[in-house]
C-alpha cells in the first residue's frame, strides 16, 4: 500500500524524531547537529558533508529525510531540527512572509536548475495548440517555471521578474496552453499524462531524467535560485553551524554532487 506524500513526509518526520530522541538535545549539544534534507541524491550529498564534519571537526551530523517542501521548515521552526538544506532564497522568503518564520541563512549549497520535460515531443516547437503543461504548485518554483516560458516566448507575464507569478499573472497565452499545478514530488509521474512538465532536478534525476540530455527548456548556471543551509535566527553564528557549512562547502561535496547530478548541480559558494 502506498501512503500519500503528505503521510510519508509526516511519517519520516515522526520516525526521524523518535530515532533521534535518544541522542540528546542538540540545542545544547555543541557536538551534534540535526539537519533536514530532501530524500534522494541531496541526502547522499549531505552524507559526504557528514563524514567530513566528523573527521575534521568531531561534529555528529544527524540527517532527517523529508519528501515534501513544507515539513523541513516546520521542523526547523519547532526545534526538531538545527538546520535544513533544501530550499532556495525565493522559496525561503515566501515561507517567511507567509508563516512568520524567524530564520537566517548560514551558507549556500548548490543551484539545481529546473527543466521542462516531455514524453511526447522532442522540441518545444512541437507543442500543439492547447497543450497541457504541468508546473510546481509551491511558491516561487511555479513562478520560476512561468518566467522560463516567458523568456522562451511561449507566454507573456504581466511582470516577468515576479518570482511568485502564477497562471493568473499571464497576460498573453497565444497558444492557449492549459496549466496543471502539481506538487513538485509528483511531477515526474505526470509525464505520461501531460504534454510538458517542469521538474526540479531534485525529482528529475531520480526519475531517470537528464537535465543536459532530456530537458526541452532549462535554466542556465546563472540562475539566482541557489539552495541554502537555513537555521533559526541567531543560530547562524554557532560554532557547530559554521562547521556544518564549512564541511559542506568543500571540493569533496562538489565532486559527489557532480557525480550524482551529472553536472546539473552548480556549487553556489564559488
C-alpha positions as CSV (number, residue, x, y, z in Angstrom):
1,X,0.0,0.0,0.0
2,X,1.3,3.4,-0.9
3,X,0.8,6.3,1.5
4,X,0.2,9.8,0.2
5,X,3.2,12.1,0.0
6,X,1.9,14.1,3.0
7,X,1.6,11.0,5.1
8,X,5.0,9.8,4.1
9,X,6.5,13.2,5.0
10,X,4.9,13.2,8.4
11,X,5.9,9.6,8.9
12,X,9.5,10.5,8.0
13,X,9.4,13.4,10.4
14,X,7.9,11.3,13.2
15,X,10.3,8.4,12.8
16,X,13.2,10.7,12.5
17,X,12.3,12.5,15.7
18,X,11.8,9.2,17.5
19,X,15.1,7.8,16.2
20,X,16.9,10.9,17.3
21,X,15.2,11.3,20.6
22,X,17.8,9.2,22.5
23,X,20.7,11.2,21.1
24,X,20.4,14.2,23.4
25,X,19.2,17.7,22.8
26,X,21.3,19.2,20.0
27,X,20.2,22.7,21.1
28,X,22.6,22.4,24.0
29,X,25.0,19.9,22.4
30,X,27.9,21.5,20.6
31,X,29.0,18.2,19.0
32,X,25.6,17.3,17.4
33,X,23.6,19.0,14.7
34,X,20.3,17.7,13.2
35,X,19.8,18.8,9.6
36,X,16.8,18.2,7.3
37,X,17.3,17.2,3.7
38,X,15.1,16.0,0.8
39,X,15.1,12.3,0.3
40,X,17.3,11.2,-2.6
41,X,20.6,12.4,-4.0
42,X,20.6,15.6,-1.9
43,X,20.7,13.4,1.2
44,X,23.6,11.5,-0.3
45,X,25.4,14.7,-0.9
46,X,24.9,15.6,2.8
47,X,26.2,12.2,3.8
48,X,29.5,13.3,2.3
49,X,29.5,16.5,4.3
50,X,28.6,14.5,7.4
51,X,31.8,12.4,7.1
52,X,33.9,15.5,6.6
53,X,32.3,17.2,9.6
54,X,33.0,14.1,11.8
55,X,36.6,13.7,10.6
56,X,37.6,17.4,10.7
57,X,35.5,18.8,13.5
58,X,34.3,15.9,15.6
59,X,30.7,17.0,14.7
60,X,28.0,14.4,14.6
61,X,25.6,15.4,11.8
62,X,22.3,13.6,12.1
63,X,20.3,13.7,8.9
64,X,16.5,13.7,8.8
65,X,15.0,13.0,5.4
66,X,11.8,14.6,4.1
67,X,9.7,14.0,1.0
68,X,7.8,17.4,0.7
69,X,8.8,21.0,0.8
70,X,6.8,22.2,3.8
71,X,7.8,19.9,6.6
72,X,11.5,20.7,6.9
73,X,10.7,24.4,7.7
74,X,8.1,23.4,10.2
75,X,10.5,21.1,11.8
76,X,13.2,23.7,12.0
77,X,10.7,26.2,13.5
78,X,9.6,23.9,16.2
79,X,13.1,22.9,17.2
80,X,13.1,19.4,15.8
81,X,16.0,20.4,13.5
82,X,19.0,22.7,13.9
83,X,19.2,23.4,10.2
84,X,17.8,22.3,6.9
85,X,19.4,22.3,3.4
86,X,16.9,22.1,0.6
87,X,15.4,25.5,-0.4
88,X,16.5,28.5,-2.4
89,X,16.1,32.1,-1.3
90,X,12.9,33.0,-3.1
91,X,11.1,30.0,-1.6
92,X,12.6,30.8,1.9
93,X,11.4,34.4,1.6
94,X,7.9,33.3,0.6
95,X,7.7,30.9,3.5
96,X,9.0,33.6,6.0
97,X,6.4,36.1,4.6
98,X,3.5,33.6,4.7
99,X,4.2,31.9,8.0
100,X,6.3,34.3,10.0
101,X,9.3,32.0,10.5
102,X,12.3,33.6,12.2
103,X,15.0,32.1,10.0
104,X,18.5,33.0,8.9
105,X,20.8,31.8,6.1
106,X,24.0,30.1,7.3
107,X,25.5,29.3,3.9
108,X,24.9,28.4,0.3
109,X,24.8,24.9,-1.2
110,X,24.0,24.3,-4.9
111,X,21.9,25.6,-7.8
112,X,19.8,22.8,-9.0
113,X,18.4,24.1,-12.4
114,X,14.8,23.4,-13.2
115,X,13.9,21.9,-16.6
116,X,10.9,21.2,-18.7
117,X,10.5,17.6,-20.0
118,X,8.2,15.8,-22.3
119,X,7.5,12.1,-23.2
120,X,5.5,13.2,-26.3
121,X,7.6,15.8,-28.1
122,X,11.3,16.4,-28.9
123,X,11.1,20.2,-29.1
124,X,9.1,23.0,-27.6
125,X,8.3,24.0,-31.2
126,X,6.3,20.8,-31.5
127,X,3.9,21.6,-28.6
128,X,0.4,21.7,-30.0
129,X,-2.2,24.4,-29.5
130,X,-3.9,23.9,-26.2
131,X,-1.1,21.8,-24.8
132,X,-1.3,20.8,-21.1
133,X,1.7,21.9,-19.1
134,X,2.4,20.7,-15.5
135,X,4.2,23.2,-13.2
136,X,5.2,23.0,-9.5
137,X,2.5,24.3,-7.2
138,X,4.8,25.6,-4.5
139,X,5.7,29.3,-4.1
140,X,8.4,30.7,-6.4
141,X,9.1,27.4,-8.3
142,X,5.8,28.0,-10.0
143,X,6.9,31.5,-11.0
144,X,10.3,30.1,-11.9
145,X,8.7,27.9,-14.5
146,X,6.5,30.6,-15.9
147,X,9.4,33.0,-16.2
148,X,11.3,30.4,-18.3
149,X,8.3,30.1,-20.5
150,X,8.1,33.9,-20.9
151,X,11.8,34.0,-21.8
152,X,11.2,31.4,-24.5
153,X,8.3,33.5,-25.9
154,X,5.7,30.8,-25.1
155,X,3.6,33.1,-22.9
156,X,3.8,36.7,-21.7
157,X,3.7,37.5,-18.0
158,X,2.4,40.8,-16.6
159,X,5.8,41.1,-14.8
160,X,8.5,38.6,-15.9
161,X,10.6,39.4,-12.8
162,X,7.8,38.4,-10.4
163,X,9.2,35.2,-8.7
164,X,5.8,34.4,-7.3
165,X,3.9,34.6,-10.6
166,X,1.1,32.1,-11.1
167,X,-1.0,31.3,-14.2
168,X,-3.3,34.2,-13.1
169,X,-0.4,36.6,-14.0
170,X,-0.2,35.5,-17.6
171,X,-1.2,38.5,-19.8
172,X,-0.8,36.7,-23.1
173,X,-1.3,33.0,-23.8
174,X,-1.3,32.8,-27.7
175,X,-1.2,29.0,-27.8
176,X,-4.0,28.5,-25.3
177,X,-1.8,26.4,-23.0
178,X,-3.5,24.8,-20.1
179,X,-1.7,24.7,-16.8
180,X,-1.9,22.0,-14.1
181,X,-0.4,23.0,-10.8
182,X,1.1,19.8,-9.2
183,X,3.0,19.0,-6.1
184,X,6.7,19.0,-7.1
185,X,7.4,15.4,-6.0
186,X,4.5,14.2,-8.2
187,X,5.6,15.9,-11.4
188,X,7.7,13.0,-12.9
189,X,4.6,10.8,-12.6
190,X,2.6,13.3,-14.7
191,X,4.8,13.0,-17.8
192,X,2.6,10.3,-19.3
193,X,-0.5,12.5,-19.0
194,X,0.7,16.0,-20.0
195,X,2.5,17.5,-22.9
196,X,5.2,19.2,-20.9
197,X,6.2,19.2,-17.2
198,X,8.6,21.5,-15.3
199,X,10.5,19.3,-12.8
200,X,13.1,20.3,-10.3
201,X,16.3,18.4,-10.6
202,X,15.8,17.0,-7.1
203,X,13.0,14.9,-8.6
204,X,14.0,14.7,-12.3
205,X,17.3,12.9,-11.7
206,X,16.0,10.1,-9.5
207,X,13.3,9.6,-12.2
208,X,15.9,9.0,-14.8
209,X,15.7,12.4,-16.5
210,X,18.8,14.2,-17.5
211,X,18.8,18.0,-17.5
212,X,21.5,18.1,-20.1
213,X,20.1,15.4,-22.4
214,X,16.3,15.4,-21.9
215,X,15.2,18.9,-20.9
216,X,13.5,20.9,-23.7
217,X,13.8,24.1,-21.6
218,X,16.4,24.6,-18.8
219,X,17.9,27.2,-16.6
220,X,21.5,28.3,-17.1
221,X,24.2,28.3,-14.5
222,X,23.5,32.0,-13.8
223,X,20.2,31.1,-12.1
224,X,19.5,33.1,-8.9
225,X,18.0,30.0,-7.2
226,X,20.9,28.9,-5.1
227,X,19.9,26.5,-2.4
228,X,20.7,27.4,1.2
229,X,21.6,26.0,4.6
230,X,18.9,27.6,6.8
231,X,18.8,27.9,10.6
232,X,16.8,29.8,13.2
233,X,17.7,33.4,13.7
234,X,20.7,33.7,16.0
235,X,22.0,30.2,15.3
236,X,24.0,31.2,12.2
237,X,26.9,32.2,14.4
238,X,27.1,29.0,16.5
239,X,30.3,27.1,16.0
240,X,28.6,23.8,15.1
241,X,26.6,25.5,12.4
242,X,29.7,27.1,11.0
243,X,31.4,23.8,11.0
244,X,28.5,22.2,9.2
245,X,28.7,24.9,6.5
246,X,32.5,24.5,6.2
247,X,32.2,20.7,5.9
248,X,29.6,21.2,3.1
249,X,31.4,23.8,1.1
250,X,34.3,21.5,0.1
251,X,35.7,20.0,-3.1
252,X,34.6,16.5,-1.9
253,X,31.0,17.6,-1.6
254,X,31.1,19.3,-5.0
255,X,32.6,16.2,-6.6
256,X,29.9,14.0,-5.1
257,X,27.2,16.3,-6.4
258,X,28.8,16.3,-9.8
259,X,28.7,12.5,-9.8
260,X,25.1,12.2,-8.7
261,X,23.6,15.0,-10.7
262,X,25.6,14.5,-13.8
263,X,26.8,18.1,-13.9
264,X,23.3,19.5,-13.1
265,X,24.4,20.9,-9.7
266,X,26.4,24.1,-9.6
267,X,28.2,25.0,-6.4
268,X,26.7,28.2,-5.1
269,X,29.6,29.1,-2.8
270,X,32.2,29.6,-5.5
